[in-house]
Amino acid sequence: MAEIKQALVRRKQVEIETGLPRSSIYAKMRAGTFPQNVRIGARSVAWRRADIDAWIADPASFRAEV
């Protein structure tokens, strides 16, 4: 079976692309209105590129999948 690799975006790049500061990103994640991050190391997180692109395209209607 072929492994599907998803592009990941680190927090600093997410801040740049969305124009949101770190605190707003995490507040929106808690509210379910921003994509959830994925842990990529002991002290590292990233977001799936597709999720960030979807949020940028229509932030008002984005709802995180649980």
PDB file of N, H, CA, C and O in Angstrom:
ATOM      1  N   MET A   1       0.854  -1.178   0.000  1.00  0.00           N
ATOM      2  CA  MET A   1       0.000   0.000   0.000  1.00  0.00           C
ATOM      3  C   MET A   1       0.900   1.242   0.000  1.00  0.00           C
ATOM      4  O   MET A   1       1.859   1.320   0.768  1.00  0.00           O
ATOM      5  N   ALA A   2       0.596   2.172  -0.832  1.00  0.00           N
ATOM      6  H   ALA A   2      -0.183   2.109  -1.456  1.00  0.00           H
ATOM      7  CA  ALA A   2       1.393   3.395  -0.932  1.00  0.00           C
ATOM      8  C   ALA A   2       1.085   4.326   0.237  1.00  0.00           C
ATOM      9  O   ALA A   2      -0.067   4.489   0.640  1.00  0.00           O
ATOM     10  N   GLU A   3       2.134   4.925   0.763  1.00  0.00           N
ATOM     11  H   GLU A   3       3.070   4.793   0.436  1.00  0.00           H
ATOM     12  CA  GLU A   3       1.962   5.872   1.864  1.00  0.00           C
ATOM     13  C   GLU A   3       1.653   7.250   1.296  1.00  0.00           C
ATOM     14  O   GLU A   3       2.345   7.735   0.400  1.00  0.00           O
ATOM     15  N   ILE A   4       0.614   7.871   1.824  1.00  0.00           N
ATOM     16  H   ILE A   4       0.052   7.477   2.552  1.00  0.00           H
ATOM     17  CA  ILE A   4       0.238   9.210   1.380  1.00  0.00           C
ATOM     18  C   ILE A   4       0.829  10.207   2.355  1.00  0.00           C
ATOM     19  O   ILE A   4       0.533  10.172   3.549  1.00  0.00           O
ATOM     20  N   LYS A   5       1.668  11.098   1.841  1.00  0.00           N
ATOM     21  H   LYS A   5       1.909  11.126   0.871  1.00  0.00           H
ATOM     22  CA  LYS A   5       2.285  12.104   2.698  1.00  0.00           C
ATOM     23  C   LYS A   5       1.547  13.422   2.534  1.00  0.00           C
ATOM     24  O   LYS A   5       1.297  13.882   1.420  1.00  0.00           O
ATOM     25  N   GLN A   6       1.207  14.013   3.660  1.00  0.00           N
ATOM     26  H   GLN A   6       1.410  13.639   4.565  1.00  0.00           H
ATOM     27  CA  GLN A   6       0.531  15.299   3.642  1.00  0.00           C
ATOM     28  C   GLN A   6       1.546  16.382   3.963  1.00  0.00           C
ATOM     29  O   GLN A   6       2.404  16.207   4.828  1.00  0.00           O
ATOM     30  N   ALA A   7       1.440  17.498   3.264  1.00  0.00           N
ATOM     31  H   ALA A   7       0.743  17.640   2.561  1.00  0.00           H
ATOM     32  CA  ALA A   7       2.314  18.626   3.545  1.00  0.00           C
ATOM     33  C   ALA A   7       1.924  19.224   4.890  1.00  0.00           C
ATOM     34  O   ALA A   7       0.742  19.346   5.211  1.00  0.00           O
ATOM     35  N   LEU A   8       2.926  19.593   5.665  1.00  0.00           N
ATOM     36  H   LEU A   8       3.886  19.495   5.404  1.00  0.00           H
ATOM     37  CA  LEU A   8       2.693  20.196   6.970  1.00  0.00           C
ATOM     38  C   LEU A   8       3.252  21.612   6.998  1.00  0.00           C
ATOM     39  O   LEU A   8       4.226  21.925   6.313  1.00  0.00           O
ATOM     40  N   VAL A   9       2.625  22.454   7.795  1.00  0.00           N
ATOM     41  H   VAL A   9       1.834  22.199   8.352  1.00  0.00           H
ATOM     42  CA  VAL A   9       3.025  23.856   7.922  1.00  0.00           C
ATOM     43  C   VAL A   9       3.308  24.119   9.396  1.00  0.00           C
ATOM     44  O   VAL A   9       2.481  23.821  10.258  1.00  0.00           O
ATOM     45  N   ARG A  10       4.480  24.679   9.679  1.00  0.00           N
ATOM     46  H   ARG A  10       5.151  24.921   8.979  1.00  0.00           H
ATOM     47  CA  ARG A  10       4.845  24.980  11.064  1.00  0.00           C
ATOM     48  C   ARG A  10       4.139  26.245  11.541  1.00  0.00           C
ATOM     49  O   ARG A  10       3.651  27.035  10.733  1.00  0.00           O
ATOM     50  N   ARG A  11       4.089  26.431  12.863  1.00  0.00           N
ATOM     51  H   ARG A  11       4.486  25.789  13.519  1.00  0.00           H
ATOM     52  CA  ARG A  11       3.312  27.520  13.464  1.00  0.00           C
ATOM     53  C   ARG A  11       3.691  28.904  12.939  1.00  0.00           C
ATOM     54  O   ARG A  11       2.807  29.706  12.639  1.00  0.00           O
ATOM     55  N   LYS A  12       4.965  29.194  12.825  1.00  0.00           N
ATOM     56  H   LYS A  12       5.683  28.542  13.069  1.00  0.00           H
ATOM     57  CA  LYS A  12       5.379  30.522  12.374  1.00  0.00           C
ATOM     58  C   LYS A  12       4.820  30.818  10.978  1.00  0.00           C
ATOM     59  O   LYS A  12       4.366  31.931  10.714  1.00  0.00           O
ATOM     60  N   GLN A  13       4.854  29.834  10.098  1.00  0.00           N
ATOM     61  H   GLN A  13       5.223  28.930  10.313  1.00  0.00           H
ATOM     62  CA  GLN A  13       4.318  30.015   8.752  1.00  0.00           C
ATOM     63  C   GLN A  13       2.801  30.167   8.785  1.00  0.00           C
ATOM     64  O   GLN A  13       2.242  30.943   8.010  1.00  0.00           O
ATOM     65  N   VAL A  14       2.131  29.436   9.670  1.00  0.00           N
ATOM     66  H   VAL A  14       2.586  28.805  10.300  1.00  0.00           H
ATOM     67  CA  VAL A  14       0.680  29.573   9.824  1.00  0.00           C
ATOM     68  C   VAL A  14       0.350  31.002  10.253  1.00  0.00           C
ATOM     69  O   VAL A  14      -0.592  31.604   9.738  1.00  0.00           O
ATOM     70  N   GLU A  15       1.123  31.544  11.192  1.00  0.00           N
ATOM     71  H   GLU A  15       1.889  31.055  11.610  1.00  0.00           H
ATOM     72  CA  GLU A  15       0.915  32.927  11.632  1.00  0.00           C
ATOM     73  C   GLU A  15       1.055  33.898  10.462  1.00  0.00           C
ATOM     74  O   GLU A  15       0.242  34.810  10.308  1.00  0.00           O
ATOM     75  N   ILE A  16       2.078  33.705   9.646  1.00  0.00           N
ATOM     76  H   ILE A  16       2.738  32.965   9.772  1.00  0.00           H
ATOM     77  CA  ILE A  16       2.320  34.588   8.497  1.00  0.00           C
ATOM     78  C   ILE A  16       1.170  34.492   7.498  1.00  0.00           C
ATOM     79  O   ILE A  16       0.654  35.513   7.044  1.00  0.00           O
ATOM     80  N   GLU A  17       0.771  33.274   7.157  1.00  0.00           N
ATOM     81  H   GLU A  17       1.190  32.444   7.526  1.00  0.00           H
ATOM     82  CA  GLU A  17      -0.248  33.078   6.123  1.00  0.00           C
ATOM     83  C   GLU A  17      -1.643  33.511   6.559  1.00  0.00           C
ATOM     84  O   GLU A  17      -2.431  33.988   5.742  1.00  0.00           O
ATOM     85  N   THR A  18      -1.948  33.346   7.839  1.00  0.00           N
ATOM     86  H   THR A  18      -1.308  32.959   8.503  1.00  0.00           H
ATOM     87  CA  THR A  18      -3.292  33.692   8.314  1.00  0.00           C
ATOM     88  C   THR A  18      -3.375  35.106   8.864  1.00  0.00           C
ATOM     89  O   THR A  18      -4.463  35.676   8.952  1.00  0.00           O
ATOM     90  N   GLY A  19      -2.238  35.675   9.233  1.00  0.00           N
ATOM     91  H   GLY A  19      -1.354  35.212   9.161  1.00  0.00           H
ATOM     92  CA  GLY A  19      -2.235  36.999   9.848  1.00  0.00           C
ATOM     93  C   GLY A  19      -2.666  36.969  11.306  1.00  0.00           C
ATOM     94  O   GLY A  19      -2.935  38.014  11.899  1.00  0.00           O
ATOM     95  N   LEU A  20      -2.733  35.776  11.886  1.00  0.00           N
ATOM     96  H   LEU A  20      -2.515  34.927  11.404  1.00  0.00           H
ATOM     97  CA  LEU A  20      -3.161  35.626  13.276  1.00  0.00           C
ATOM     98  C   LEU A  20      -1.958  35.416  14.189  1.00  0.00           C
ATOM     99  O   LEU A  20      -1.014  34.717  13.820  1.00  0.00           O
ATOM    100  N   PRO A  21      -1.984  36.017  15.379  1.00  0.00           N
ATOM    101  CA  PRO A  21      -0.931  35.719  16.353  1.00  0.00           C
ATOM    102  C   PRO A  21      -1.170  34.346  16.987  1.00  0.00           C
ATOM    103  O   PRO A  21      -2.264  33.790  16.894  1.00  0.00           O
ATOM    104  N   ARG A  22      -0.155  33.820  17.617  1.00  0.00           N
ATOM    105  H   ARG A  22       0.735  34.271  17.692  1.00  0.00           H
ATOM    106  CA  ARG A  22      -0.232  32.491  18.234  1.00  0.00           C
ATOM    107  C   ARG A  22      -1.429  32.355  19.177  1.00  0.00           C
ATOM    108  O   ARG A  22      -2.141  31.352  19.139  1.00  0.00           O
ATOM    109  N   SER A  23      -1.647  33.359  20.018  1.00  0.00           N
ATOM    110  H   SER A  23      -1.068  34.174  20.048  1.00  0.00           H
ATOM    111  CA  SER A  23      -2.742  33.267  20.994  1.00  0.00           C
ATOM    112  C   SER A  23      -4.102  33.141  20.309  1.00  0.00           C
ATOM    113  O   SER A  23      -4.968  32.406  20.785  1.00  0.00           O
ATOM    114  N   SER A  24      -4.296  33.844  19.208  1.00  0.00           N
ATOM    115  H   SER A  24      -3.593  34.441  18.821  1.00  0.00           H
ATOM    116  CA  SER A  24      -5.569  33.755  18.481  1.00  0.00           C
ATOM    117  C   SER A  24      -5.738  32.397  17.813  1.00  0.00           C
ATOM    118  O   SER A  24      -6.839  31.849  17.775  1.00  0.00           O
ATOM    119  N   ILE A  25      -4.651  31.860  17.289  1.00  0.00           N
ATOM    120  H   ILE A  25      -3.756  32.306  17.320  1.00  0.00           H
ATOM    121  CA  ILE A  25      -4.706  30.537  16.664  1.00  0.00           C
ATOM    122  C   ILE A  25      -5.182  29.501  17.678  1.00  0.00           C
ATOM    123  O   ILE A  25      -6.082  28.710  17.395  1.00  0.00           O
ATOM    124  N   TYR A  26      -4.573  29.512  18.858  1.00  0.00           N
ATOM    125  H   TYR A  26      -3.842  30.155  19.088  1.00  0.00           H
ATOM    126  CA  TYR A  26      -4.941  28.523  19.872  1.00  0.00           C
ATOM    127  C   TYR A  26      -6.338  28.768  20.431  1.00  0.00           C
ATOM    128  O   TYR A  26      -7.048  27.814  20.747  1.00  0.00           O
ATOM    129  N   ALA A  27      -6.740  30.017  20.556  1.00  0.00           N
ATOM    130  H   ALA A  27      -6.163  30.792  20.299  1.00  0.00           H
ATOM    131  CA  ALA A  27      -8.106  30.319  21.016  1.00  0.00           C
ATOM    132  C   ALA A  27      -9.128  29.813  20.002  1.00  0.00           C
ATOM    133  O   ALA A  27     -10.147  29.236  20.382  1.00  0.00           O
ATOM    134  N   LYS A  28      -8.859  30.026  18.714  1.00  0.00           N
ATOM    135  H   LYS A  28      -8.031  30.495  18.406  1.00  0.00           H
ATOM    136  CA  LYS A  28      -9.766  29.556  17.671  1.00  0.00           C
ATOM    137  C   LYS A  28      -9.790  28.024  17.613  1.00  0.00           C
ATOM    138  O   LYS A  28     -10.836  27.430  17.353  1.00  0.00           O
ATOM    139  N   MET A  29      -8.644  27.390  17.852  1.00  0.00           N
ATOM    140  H   MET A  29      -7.794  27.873  18.063  1.00  0.00           H
ATOM    141  CA  MET A  29      -8.619  25.928  17.902  1.00  0.00           C
ATOM    142  C   MET A  29      -9.531  25.421  19.014  1.00  0.00           C
ATOM    143  O   MET A  29     -10.299  24.482  18.807  1.00  0.00           O
ATOM    144  N   ARG A  30      -9.453  26.036  20.190  1.00  0.00           N
ATOM    145  H   ARG A  30      -8.830  26.800  20.358  1.00  0.00           H
ATOM    146  CA  ARG A  30     -10.309  25.626  21.313  1.00  0.00           C
ATOM    147  C   ARG A  30     -11.787  25.832  20.989  1.00  0.00           C
ATOM    148  O   ARG A  30     -12.640  25.058  21.425  1.00  0.00           O
ATOM    149  N   ALA A  31     -12.083  26.886  20.218  1.00  0.00           N
ATOM    150  H   ALA A  31     -11.390  27.514  19.864  1.00  0.00           H
ATOM    151  CA  ALA A  31     -13.471  27.180  19.848  1.00  0.00           C
ATOM    152  C   ALA A  31     -13.959  26.305  18.691  1.00  0.00           C
ATOM    153  O   ALA A  31     -15.150  26.296  18.380  1.00  0.00           O
ATOM    154  N   GLY A  32     -13.047  25.572  18.056  1.00  0.00           N
ATOM    155  H   GLY A  32     -12.080  25.579  18.308  1.00  0.00           H
ATOM    156  CA  GLY A  32     -13.423  24.721  16.930  1.00  0.00           C
ATOM    157  C   GLY A  32     -13.543  25.463  15.619  1.00  0.00           C
ATOM    158  O   GLY A  32     -14.125  24.949  14.663  1.00  0.00           O
ATOM    159  N   THR A  33     -12.990  26.683  15.562  1.00  0.00           N
ATOM    160  H   THR A  33     -12.518  27.100  16.338  1.00  0.00           H
ATOM    161  CA  THR A  33     -13.092  27.490  14.340  1.00  0.00           C
ATOM    162  C   THR A  33     -11.751  27.644  13.630  1.00  0.00           C
ATOM    163  O   THR A  33     -11.585  28.533  12.796  1.00  0.00           O
ATOM    164  N   PHE A  34     -10.795  26.778  13.961  1.00  0.00           N
ATOM    165  H   PHE A  34     -10.929  26.055  14.639  1.00  0.00           H
ATOM    166  CA  PHE A  34      -9.489  26.773  13.309  1.00  0.00           C
ATOM    167  C   PHE A  34      -9.005  25.329  13.296  1.00  0.00           C
ATOM    168  O   PHE A  34      -9.298  24.570  14.220  1.00  0.00           O
ATOM    169  N   PRO A  35      -8.267  24.943  12.258  1.00  0.00           N
ATOM    170  CA  PRO A  35      -7.796  23.552  12.185  1.00  0.00           C
ATOM    171  C   PRO A  35      -6.973  23.148  13.409  1.00  0.00           C
ATOM    172  O   PRO A  35      -6.244  23.960  13.979  1.00  0.00           O
ATOM    173  N   GLN A  36      -7.101  21.894  13.796  1.00  0.00           N
ATOM    174  H   GLN A  36      -7.693  21.235  13.333  1.00  0.00           H
ATOM    175  CA  GLN A  36      -6.303  21.349  14.889  1.00  0.00           C
ATOM    176  C   GLN A  36      -4.890  21.054  14.395  1.00  0.00           C
ATOM    177  O   GLN A  36      -4.688  20.686  13.238  1.00  0.00           O
ATOM    178  N   ASN A  37      -3.926  21.220  15.280  1.00  0.00           N
ATOM    179  H   ASN A  37      -4.091  21.520  16.220  1.00  0.00           H
ATOM    180  CA  ASN A  37      -2.552  20.919  14.908  1.00  0.00           C
ATOM    181  C   ASN A  37      -2.263  19.440  15.127  1.00  0.00           C
ATOM    182  O   ASN A  37      -3.059  18.715  15.724  1.00  0.00           O
ATOM    183  N   VAL A  38      -1.108  19.009  14.631  1.00  0.00           N
ATOM    184  H   VAL A  38      -0.462  19.598  14.146  1.00  0.00           H
ATOM    185  CA  VAL A  38      -0.640  17.642  14.830  1.00  0.00           C
ATOM    186  C   VAL A  38       0.745  17.708  15.453  1.00  0.00           C
ATOM    187  O   VAL A  38       1.560  18.550  15.077  1.00  0.00           O
ATOM    188  N   ARG A  39       1.009  16.836  16.389  1.00  0.00           N
ATOM    189  H   ARG A  39       0.347  16.151  16.695  1.00  0.00           H
ATOM    190  CA  ARG A  39       2.311  16.804  17.044  1.00  0.00           C
ATOM    191  C   ARG A  39       3.302  16.110  16.118  1.00  0.00           C
ATOM    192  O   ARG A  39       3.040  15.010  15.632  1.00  0.00           O
ATOM    193  N   ILE A  40       4.447  16.759  15.876  1.00  0.00           N
ATOM    194  H   ILE A  40       4.660  17.652  16.271  1.00  0.00           H
ATOM    195  CA  ILE A  40       5.466  16.171  15.010  1.00  0.00           C
ATOM    196  C   ILE A  40       6.755  15.881  15.772  1.00  0.00           C
ATOM    197  O   ILE A  40       7.722  15.380  15.199  1.00  0.00           O
ATOM    198  N   GLY A  41       6.763  16.193  17.042  1.00  0.00           N
ATOM    199  H   GLY A  41       5.977  16.600  17.508  1.00  0.00           H
ATOM    200  CA  GLY A  41       7.919  15.933  17.898  1.00  0.00           C
ATOM    201  C   GLY A  41       7.546  16.215  19.335  1.00  0.00           C
ATOM    202  O   GLY A  41       6.409  16.582  19.632  1.00  0.00           O
ATOM    203  N   ALA A  42       8.508  16.044  20.228  1.00  0.00           N
ATOM    204  H   ALA A  42       9.431  15.746  19.987  1.00  0.00           H
ATOM    205  CA  ALA A  42       8.243  16.256  21.647  1.00  0.00           C
ATOM    206  C   ALA A  42       7.785  17.681  21.937  1.00  0.00           C
ATOM    207  O   ALA A  42       6.938  17.904  22.802  1.00  0.00           O
ATOM    208  N   ARG A  43       8.348  18.645  21.211  1.00  0.00           N
ATOM    209  H   ARG A  43       9.037  18.465  20.508  1.00  0.00           H
ATOM    210  CA  ARG A  43       7.992  20.047  21.445  1.00  0.00           C
ATOM    211  C   ARG A  43       7.632  20.769  20.152  1.00  0.00           C
ATOM    212  O   ARG A  43       7.768  21.989  20.058  1.00  0.00           O
ATOM    213  N   SER A  44       7.178  20.021  19.167  1.00  0.00           N
ATOM    214  H   SER A  44       7.068  19.030  19.244  1.00  0.00           H
ATOM    215  CA  SER A  44       6.890  20.605  17.862  1.00  0.00           C
ATOM    216  C   SER A  44       5.498  20.229  17.379  1.00  0.00           C
ATOM    217  O   SER A  44       5.053  19.091  17.530  1.00  0.00           O
ATOM    218  N   VAL A  45       4.827  21.205  16.800  1.00  0.00           N
ATOM    219  H   VAL A  45       5.188  22.130  16.678  1.00  0.00           H
ATOM    220  CA  VAL A  45       3.527  20.956  16.188  1.00  0.00           C
ATOM    221  C   VAL A  45       3.507  21.570  14.797  1.00  0.00           C
ATOM    222  O   VAL A  45       4.316  22.438  14.469  1.00  0.00           O
ATOM    223  N   ALA A  46       2.571  21.104  13.993  1.00  0.00           N
ATOM    224  H   ALA A  46       1.914  20.399  14.259  1.00  0.00           H
ATOM    225  CA  ALA A  46       2.378  21.643  12.648  1.00  0.00           C
ATOM    226  C   ALA A  46       0.903  21.473  12.295  1.00  0.00           C
ATOM    227  O   ALA A  46       0.146  20.815  13.008  1.00  0.00           O
ATOM    228  N   TRP A  47       0.524  22.074  11.194  1.00  0.00           N
ATOM    229  H   TRP A  47       1.140  22.608  10.615  1.00  0.00           H
ATOM    230  CA  TRP A  47      -0.850  21.952  10.695  1.00  0.00           C
ATOM    231  C   TRP A  47      -0.792  21.358   9.307  1.00  0.00           C
ATOM    232  O   TRP A  47       0.180  21.550   8.577  1.00  0.00           O
ATOM    233  N   ARG A  48      -1.841  20.634   8.943  1.00  0.00           N
ATOM    234  H   ARG A  48      -2.632  20.478   9.536  1.00  0.00           H
ATOM    235  CA  ARG A  48      -1.922  20.081   7.588  1.00  0.00           C
ATOM    236  C   ARG A  48      -2.164  21.224   6.608  1.00  0.00           C
ATOM    237  O   ARG A  48      -3.025  22.076   6.829  1.00  0.00           O
ATOM    238  N   ARG A  49      -1.401  21.229   5.537  1.00  0.00           N
ATOM    239  H   ARG A  49      -0.702  20.537   5.358  1.00  0.00           H
ATOM    240  CA  ARG A  49      -1.490  22.286   4.516  1.00  0.00           C
ATOM    241  C   ARG A  49      -2.923  22.412   4.021  1.00  0.00           C
ATOM    242  O   ARG A  49      -3.429  23.528   3.901  1.00  0.00           O
ATOM    243  N   ALA A  50      -3.583  21.311   3.733  1.00  0.00           N
ATOM    244  H   ALA A  50      -3.172  20.405   3.830  1.00  0.00           H
ATOM    245  CA  ALA A  50      -4.949  21.353   3.196  1.00  0.00           C
ATOM    246  C   ALA A  50      -5.909  22.024   4.173  1.00  0.00           C
ATOM    247  O   ALA A  50      -6.799  22.765   3.757  1.00  0.00           O
ATOM    248  N   ASP A  51      -5.735  21.769   5.471  1.00  0.00           N
ATOM    249  H   ASP A  51      -5.012  21.167   5.809  1.00  0.00           H
ATOM    250  CA  ASP A  51      -6.607  22.381   6.478  1.00  0.00           C
ATOM    251  C   ASP A  51      -6.404  23.893   6.538  1.00  0.00           C
ATOM    252  O   ASP A  51      -7.370  24.650   6.628  1.00  0.00           O
ATOM    253  N   ILE A  52      -5.152  24.326   6.488  1.00  0.00           N
ATOM    254  H   ILE A  52      -4.367  23.710   6.415  1.00  0.00           H
ATOM    255  CA  ILE A  52      -4.864  25.767   6.528  1.00  0.00           C
ATOM    256  C   ILE A  52      -5.406  26.440   5.273  1.00  0.00           C
ATOM    257  O   ILE A  52      -5.993  27.520   5.351  1.00  0.00           O
ATOM    258  N   ASP A  53      -5.212  25.809   4.117  1.00  0.00           N
ATOM    259  H   ASP A  53      -4.735  24.932   4.054  1.00  0.00           H
ATOM    260  CA  ASP A  53      -5.735  26.380   2.871  1.00  0.00           C
ATOM    261  C   ASP A  53      -7.256  26.504   2.920  1.00  0.00           C
ATOM    262  O   ASP A  53      -7.812  27.495   2.446  1.00  0.00           O
ATOM    263  N   ALA A  54      -7.933  25.503   3.490  1.00  0.00           N
ATOM    264  H   ALA A  54      -7.481  24.698   3.874  1.00  0.00           H
ATOM    265  CA  ALA A  54      -9.397  25.553   3.601  1.00  0.00           C
ATOM    266  C   ALA A  54      -9.821  26.692   4.520  1.00  0.00           C
ATOM    267  O   ALA A  54     -10.793  27.390   4.232  1.00  0.00           O
ATOM    268  N   TRP A  55      -9.104  26.884   5.619  1.00  0.00           N
ATOM    269  H   TRP A  55      -8.315  26.317   5.852  1.00  0.00           H
ATOM    270  CA  TRP A  55      -9.444  27.967   6.546  1.00  0.00           C
ATOM    271  C   TRP A  55      -9.219  29.329   5.882  1.00  0.00           C
ATOM    272  O   TRP A  55     -10.051  30.226   6.021  1.00  0.00           O
ATOM    273  N   ILE A  56      -8.117  29.490   5.172  1.00  0.00           N
ATOM    274  H   ILE A  56      -7.442  28.761   5.059  1.00  0.00           H
ATOM    275  CA  ILE A  56      -7.827  30.756   4.496  1.00  0.00           C
ATOM    276  C   ILE A  56      -8.896  31.054   3.449  1.00  0.00           C
ATOM    277  O   ILE A  56      -9.301  32.206   3.294  1.00  0.00           O
ATOM    278  N   ALA A  57      -9.357  30.034   2.731  1.00  0.00           N
ATOM    279  H   ALA A  57      -9.027  29.099   2.857  1.00  0.00           H
ATOM    280  CA  ALA A  57     -10.364  30.221   1.683  1.00  0.00           C
ATOM    281  C   ALA A  57     -11.691  30.710   2.241  1.00  0.00           C
ATOM    282  O   ALA A  57     -12.371  31.514   1.602  1.00  0.00           O
ATOM    283  N   ASP A  58     -12.072  30.237   3.426  1.00  0.00           N
ATOM    284  H   ASP A  58     -11.520  29.585   3.945  1.00  0.00           H
ATOM    285  CA  ASP A  58     -13.366  30.628   3.999  1.00  0.00           C
ATOM    286  C   ASP A  58     -13.336  30.494   5.521  1.00  0.00           C
ATOM    287  O   ASP A  58     -13.906  29.551   6.071  1.00  0.00           O
ATOM    288  N   PRO A  59     -12.678  31.425   6.201  1.00  0.00           N
ATOM    289  CA  PRO A  59     -12.545  31.312   7.658  1.00  0.00           C
ATOM    290  C   PRO A  59     -13.870  31.389   8.412  1.00  0.00           C
ATOM    291  O   PRO A  59     -14.007  30.784   9.475  1.00  0.00           O
ATOM    292  N   ALA A  60     -14.832  32.112   7.886  1.00  0.00           N
ATOM    293  H   ALA A  60     -14.721  32.603   7.022  1.00  0.00           H
ATOM    294  CA  ALA A  60     -16.102  32.296   8.599  1.00  0.00           C
ATOM    295  C   ALA A  60     -16.901  31.002   8.710  1.00  0.00           C
ATOM    296  O   ALA A  60     -17.629  30.813   9.685  1.00  0.00           O
ATOM    297  N   SER A  61     -16.781  30.120   7.742  1.00  0.00           N
ATOM    298  H   SER A  61     -16.190  30.273   6.950  1.00  0.00           H
ATOM    299  CA  SER A  61     -17.592  28.905   7.777  1.00  0.00           C
ATOM    300  C   SER A  61     -16.791  27.660   8.161  1.00  0.00           C
ATOM    301  O   SER A  61     -17.332  26.555   8.155  1.00  0.00           O
ATOM    302  N   PHE A  62     -15.513  27.826   8.493  1.00  0.00           N
ATOM    303  H   PHE A  62     -15.073  28.725   8.498  1.00  0.00           H
ATOM    304  CA  PHE A  62     -14.692  26.671   8.844  1.00  0.00           C
ATOM    305  C   PHE A  62     -15.116  26.108  10.191  1.00  0.00           C
ATOM    306  O   PHE A  62     -15.306  26.855  11.151  1.00  0.00           O
ATOM    307  N   ARG A  63     -15.263  24.799  10.261  1.00  0.00           N
ATOM    308  H   ARG A  63     -15.109  24.192   9.481  1.00  0.00           H
ATOM    309  CA  ARG A  63     -15.509  24.093  11.517  1.00  0.00           C
ATOM    310  C   ARG A  63     -14.551  22.913  11.562  1.00  0.00           C
ATOM    311  O   ARG A  63     -14.527  22.090  10.647  1.00  0.00           O
ATOM    312  N   ALA A  64     -13.776  22.834  12.610  1.00  0.00           N
ATOM    313  H   ALA A  64     -13.795  23.503  13.353  1.00  0.00           H
ATOM    314  CA  ALA A  64     -12.809  21.751  12.744  1.00  0.00           C
ATOM    315  C   ALA A  64     -13.526  20.420  12.888  1.00  0.00           C
ATOM    316  O   ALA A  64     -14.565  20.335  13.544  1.00  0.00           O
ATOM    317  N   GLU A  65     -12.969  19.378  12.273  1.00  0.00           N
ATOM    318  H   GLU A  65     -12.125  19.448  11.740  1.00  0.00           H
ATOM    319  CA  GLU A  65     -13.516  18.031  12.408  1.00  0.00           C
ATOM    320  C   GLU A  65     -13.019  17.452  13.712  1.00  0.00           C
ATOM    321  O   GLU A  65     -11.843  17.575  14.056  1.00  0.00           O
ATOM    322  N   VAL A  66     -13.915  16.829  14.423  1.00  0.00           N
ATOM    323  H   VAL A  66     -14.870  16.730  14.143  1.00  0.00           H
ATOM    324  CA  VAL A  66     -13.540  16.256  15.726  1.00  0.00           C
ATOM    325  C   VAL A  66     -13.267  14.788  15.595  1.00  0.00           C
ATOM    326  O   VAL A  66     -12.938  14.131  16.583  1.00  0.00           O
TER     327      VAL A  66
END
